[in-house]
Amino acid sequence: MENSMMENRGKGAVERTAEEAVESVARLLRDPDRAPGVMAAPGNADPYLGVSPWSAASLGDGYPGIALLFARLARQDRSWRPVTHAQLSSAVSLLGGGSAADSLYQGAPALAFAVRTAVAGPGDYAGLLAALDRRVAERVHVLLTLERARLAAGERGPAMAAYDVIGGLTGLGRYLLACGDGQRPLLVAVLEYLVELSRPLRIGGRTVPGWCVPGPPSPGADARFPDGHLNLGLAHGVPGPLALLALARREGVVVPGMAEAAHRMAQWLLAHRRHDDEGAGGPDWPASLTPGHEHRPGGDRPGGVDAPRARAAWCYGTPGVARSLQLAGQAFDEPDWEAGAVRALHAVLDRPRERRGLHDAMLCHGAAGLLQVTARVARDSGDARLLARLGPLAEEVIAHYDPEAAFAFPCPPPPGAVTPGAVTPGAVTPGGERPTWARDRAGFLEGAAGVALALVDHLAGGAEEAGALPWDAALLLA
């Protein structure tokens, strides 16, 4: 929804509205009992799945993700610490036992990440973190054991949930990196696995990267990806492992073959840039490729499943890929990678807004994610043109601010989507994705807490508390 409050205001209107929006979100989320009730309301359920998007122990749509917002606010104003603690306590009370779904975004690892962002001094939450870290280690050991067995048997590539940011070892590895020396041996094991994952394998008579996934990128897309796919999204594809290798190198954690693995990943991404529509659209990356496209990389615009441009988002598209390449360029002394990342992000921002494919304010695939990625790339590169774009991008975010909405930033269905009454349960879009219909989402990845976090960082000019775990480490942006 366009925000009429921005009209006819003088200098500083964007910042004032951003502050108001953050205050609204914080007020609406501070009571831990409110968000689950709103999100579980019958009219708020996802008709494709028939369930509420609320998940108490989820970083994406639960208490841990909301706690990230209040932990960030508490760094500027300690009066928010009790609110942070209340959100974390609610998550602890509903955590339950270990699960095969445990990941950076679900269960004990998700809660552990949120708790670490809330640590304000030595010994803070020490007992809780010790218990959670044991469960994180157990999950990492399980995934590593399964992947080592697969590799030893010479079986074709991994499931996305084995290695990616959201469900797999890359996301868990980022948490281990934040743990410091206490989890260093386990982090090293994860990095060694990613080095192995970067090595090529043979599938159907073709040599393809080791991260080639046997299945489709999303439910319902099997027929379009009979031989599996190569994922280029930061959320689920090879940019995630590349970013983790770079972040570990930056922290002084190095394993044999690490630089070579980073080069294989980065060069593969660079080889699969598309340069069609150069000048008007600039270079970009698709969301995924079929293994067959591996043998025709470069500047052509392939047909079929490879044709659509990915939306300009964190999860899929040029922004996420660009940040991973920038991190890798800085960590492995490859300035051309960073320069290419900056150019590609400029190309995204030079496009008209309607061509970016963003339809809401959210972090995952909306305007807040583009703002946060651009801010990280701009501040790390010092690129003056990118820095100048941050204000207009913040304005795009707050254009969605609706003070009458349940959490101030509603999550609308995509333009042109069919009405819920016409939906077949389990159906997917032509792009292979299952749309989300929830109007009101409180959480981090696709909800108001994440939008507010991006605005808080924008208002702070990127200033961070020394030694604190940045919230966007969960996005592998830092």
N, C-alpha and C positions, 0 to 999 in steps of 0.2 A: 504494500500500500504506500502510495506517495505521501510524504509527510508535509502537510500544509504549514506546520510550525516553522519550516525552514524558509518560507516565503517572506520577502520584504524585511529580512534581517540584515544588519550591517556586518562589518568585519567581525569574525569570530562566531558567526551563527552556527557553523558546522560543529565547532568545538562545544558550544553551549548545548546544542541539541544532543551531541554525543554524551556529554556529562549527564544530561537529563535521562537519556535512554539507559545508561548504565545504572543510575540510581533507581530507575523503575524496575529493571530486571532484578537488581539486588533486593529491592523491597518485596517483589513478588515471589522470590525464591527463598527468602531467609527462613521461612517456616518449613521444616523438613516434611511436615505432614501434608502440605498443600500440593506439591508437584505431582505425587503419585495419584492423588484423587482426581486432579484435572486431566491428566494424561490417560487415566483408566476409564474416563467417562465413555459411555456407549457411542456417542457421536464422534469421538476422537479416535476410535479404533481404525486400524489399517484394514480396509475391506478386502485387500488382496490376501491377507493372512488371517483376518478375523480376530486379531489380538491387539492389545494396547502396546504402544511402543515403549512404555515404561519398563525398565529392568533395574531393580534396586542396586545390584552390584556391578553395574555397567559404567564404564568410563564414558561411553557414548550417550546413554540415555538413562542415567541413574544418579545415585548420590555421589559417587566418586567424581563424576564430571562436574556436578554442581559445586562440589567442594573445591575444585580447581579455581573457580571464580572467586570464592571467598578467601581462599589462601592468597590469591594475587592481591585482592583488596586489602588484606591484613598486612601486607608488606608496606603499604602506605598509611594505614590506619589500624592500629592494633585492636581497636574496638570490634573489628570483624573476626577476631580469633575465636570467641565463643560460638559464633555462627558456623565457622569452619568446623569446629570440633563437633557441633551438633550434627552436621551433615555426615561427617566421618563416623560418628557413633551410630547413626541410623544405618549406614552401610555395614558396619561391623555386626550389628544385631541381626541382619538379614543375609549375611554372607553365605552360610551353609558350608558344606564340605567341598572337597576338591572335585573338579569336573574336567572332562575332556575338552570343554570349551574354554578353560582358563587361558587367558592371554592378556596382553597389555590392555585390552579393552573389555575384559570380562573377568569377574571373580577376584581371587586374591591378588594377582598382579595388578589389576586395575586399581584396587583399593590401595595397594602398596605405593603405586605411583602417586596417587593423590595425597597420601600421607607424607611422602617425601617432599612434595611441593609445599606442605604446611609446616615443615620443620623450621623452627625459628632459632634454635641454638643447640649446643651439645646435649645429648641425652633426651631431646624432645621426641616423644613417641617411641623411645628405644625398645620397650618391651613388645609393643604391637608390631613394629617393623621386624624384629627378630622372628616372631611367629609367622608373619606374612612372607618373609624372605625364604623361610624353609619351604613353604608351599610353592613359591616361585621356582626355587631350585628343583623341586620335584618335577614340576611341569617341564622345565627346560631339559632335564635328564630324560624324561619320557620321549619328548620330540627328537632329541639328538639320537637316542637309541633307535628309534624307528627310522630316522633318515640315514643313519650309518648302516643299518641293515639293508635298506633299499639300495644304497650306493654299492655296498659290498656284493649284492646280488646282481648288479648291473641292470637294475630295473629302470625304466624310463622315468622322466622327471617328477618333481614333487607336486603335491597338492599345494594350492596357494596358501592354505591355512597352516602348512608346515613351515613356510619360510617368510611370509609377508609381514607387514607392519601391524595389521589389524589382528590377525589370529595366530601368527607364527613367530619364528625365532628372531626375526629382525626387530619386531616390537619388543619382545622380551629382552633381547640383547641391549636395546637402548635403555631399558630399566636397569639392567646389570651394570651398564657403564656409569649410571648415576649413583650406584652403590659404593663406588670406590674400591679400595683394596680388598674389602671383605668378600666380594664376589668376583674378583679378578680371574681366578682360574676357570670359572664357569663362563665368563665373558670370552676368554681366550678360546675355549672350546666352540662357542658359537661363531666367532670370527673364522676359526679354522674350517668350520662347516661351510660358511659362505664362500671361502676361497675354493673349496672343493666344488661347490655349486656352480661356480663360474666356469668350470672346465666343460668343454663341449662333449656331447654324446651323440650317438647315432639313433635316429628314429625314422623308420620307413625308408631306409636307404639314404637319408639325408643327415648331414652333420649340423646340429643345432646347438644353441647354448644350453647349458645344464639346467637352467631355470625354466625350460619349456614345460608347461603344465599339460598333463595328459587330457584333462577335461576342458569344458568351455569356460569362458570368463564369468558367466552368470547362468542361473537356472533357466532352462527352456531354450538355450542357444546351441544344444548339442548338434543339430543338423548342420549348423553353419560352421562348426569347428570339429569336424570328424577326427582330425589328427591332433587335437589339442590346440593350445595357443601360447603365444608369448605376450606377457602382460607388460605394458609400459606405464602403468599408473603408479604414483608414489604410494598409494594405499596398499596395492596388491601386487605390484610388479617389481622389476629389477631396480628402479630408482631407489627403493627402500634399502635393500642391501648395500647399494653404492653409498648412500648417505651414512649408513651405520659404519661402514669401513672408514669413511672420511672423518666422522666424528670421533671414532676410536683413535685414529692416527693423530688427530688434533690433541687428544688427551694423553698422547705418548704410549698408547697400547698398540703394539705391532706384533704380527705373527708372520711366519714364513709364507711367501707368496702373496702377501696382502696387496702390494703395489701392482703386481701383475694382474691380480683379480680385478682391482679397480680399473685398470686400463682396459681389460676385456669388456667390462660392463659399460664404461664410459664411451669407448670407441664404438661399441655396438649401438648405443643410443644415438650417438652422433651420426652414424652411418644410416640410421633409419629416420632421420629428419626428413620432412617433405618440403619441397621448395616450389610446389605448384602455387600459383597465385602470388608469387613473390612481389613485393611492392605494395600490393593491396592487403595481403594477409600475412606475408612473412613466413618464416619456417615454423613448423609445428610438429607435434607428434600425435599419432593416433592412440586410441586407448589400448588396442591389442592387435596382434598380427597372427595370421595363420603360419604354421611352419613353412608352408610353401613360399611365403613372401620373404623368408630368410634369404632366399637365393636371388632376390631382385631388389635389394635395398637402394636407397638414394632418392633422387629427385623426382621419380615418376609418381603419379597419383594412381595407385592401383584400384581396381574395381572390386566388386563384391564386398565381403565383410571388412576389407581394409580401407574402404573409401571414406567413411564419415570422419570429419574432424572431431576430435574429442572436445568437450567443453573446456573452457579455460579455468580449471578448478584445481584445488589441492589434490583431490583424490585421483583424478585422471586429467590429462592434458598438459600443456606446455608449462604452466607455473610450477607444478610439483617436480617435473623433470628438470626444469631450469635450476631450481634450488639444489637438487641433488648433484647436478653437474658443477654448480658453483662451489659447493662444499668440497667436492672431490678435487676440483681444480686448485683450490687453496691448500688442501691437505697434502696433495701429491705433487705440488709445484708444477702445475699445468695451466698457466695463465690463459691459454687459448680456450680451455673448457669454460672458465668463468666468463671470458669475453663473449663466447657464444651463448652462454646462458643469459647474459644481460641483453644481448641483441634479440634473442627469442622472446624475452619478456616484454621488451619494448614493442615487438611486433604484435603481441597479444593486446597490449594497451592502446596501440594505434588503431585497432579495429573498432568499428562502431559497437556500442554496448550490446545491441541486439544480435551481434554475430559471435558473442562470447559464450552463449549458451547458459548463462546464469540467470536463475529466475527467483531466487530467494536470498536471504541475508546470511545463510548459514556457513559454517567453516568448511564442511566437507565438500560441497559442490555449489557454494554460493559466494556472495560478494565479500563476506568477512574472510573467507579463506584466501581469496585473491589479494585482499588488503594485507593480510599477515605475511603471505609469501613475498609480496612485493616489498614490504617493509624490511624483511630479513635480507633479501637480495640487495636492496638499495643501500642499507646501512653498512653491510659488509663490503660492498664494492665501492661505496662513496660516489656512485653515479648520480650526478646532479639532476639529470632529467627524471630518473626514477624517483628520487627523493621529492621532486616537485609534484609527482603524481599522487602522493600519499593522501593529500587533502581531498582531491576529487574522488579518490577511491573510498575514503571514509564517508564522503557525502553519499556515494552510491549505497553504502551499507545503511546509513540512517534514513535513507529514502523509504526503507521498509519498516521503520519504527511506527508502531501503532499503540499509543498509550492505553487504548481500550482493549487490546488483546490480552489473553490470559497471562502471557509472559512477555508482552511488549513487542515481540518479534514473531509473528505467525509464520507457519511453514505451509505455504499454499501448494496446491497441486501444480504440475507443470502446465504451461499453456497448451491448449488443444487436447488435454487429457479427457478421456471419456468420464462420464459421471459415475459415481460409485454404484448406482443401481444397475449399470450396464456391465459391471466388472465380473469376470469369471474368476473364482478363487484360484490362485496360483498362476494367473496369467502374467505375461511379461510384455514389455513394449517391443516395437520392432528393433530397437537397439539392444535388446537382450536384458534390459534392466527391469526390476520390479519397482514401480513407482511407490512413493510413500505419500499417503493421503492425510496423515495426522495434521490437523490444523494447529495444534498447540503442542510444542515440544520444549521441554525445559532444559535438556542436557547439553553436552559439550559438542558433540560432533555435528548433530543436525538440530540443535536447539538454541535457546536464547542465551544460556550460560556461555557457550562458545562465542557467540556474536559479541557479547559484552566483554569477554576477555580480549578480543581483537581491538575493541574500542578503547579499553583501558590502556593497552600497550601503545596505541596510537596517541592517546592523550598524554602519556608519559614520555613520548618521543623516543621510545625504545629503551629508556633507562631501566636497568635491572639491578637487583640487589646482588652484590658479590657473593658467590658461593651458593646462591639459591638455584634450585632446579627449575628451569623455565617451563611454564606450562606447555608451550608448543614443542617441547621435546617429544611429547606424545604424538606429534605429527611428523617427527624426524626432521623438523626444520631447524633444530638447535640441539 
